[in-house]
């Protein structure tokens, strides 16, 4: 399991520093509480382009995939708590 987390942490490293922080904080603070389905959706999110993820997090656009859309909502919610 730790090996998977290390891979996810590496995949959270993006070309935009702010996104690195947002995704890594979400992984460290919320990932363990996600359902298996949500974990798969988080992994799918990490396959997306940086600018798409940024636009989704900033509420400028929404992903088409419902699972990814749910993860984006969870990330936004976690950011509001901080």
Secondary structure, DSSP 8 states (H G I E B T S, - for coil): -HHHHHHHHHHT--SSHHHHHHHHHHHHHHGGGS-HHHHHHHHHHTTS-HHHHHHHHTTS---SSHHHHHHHHHHHHHHHH-
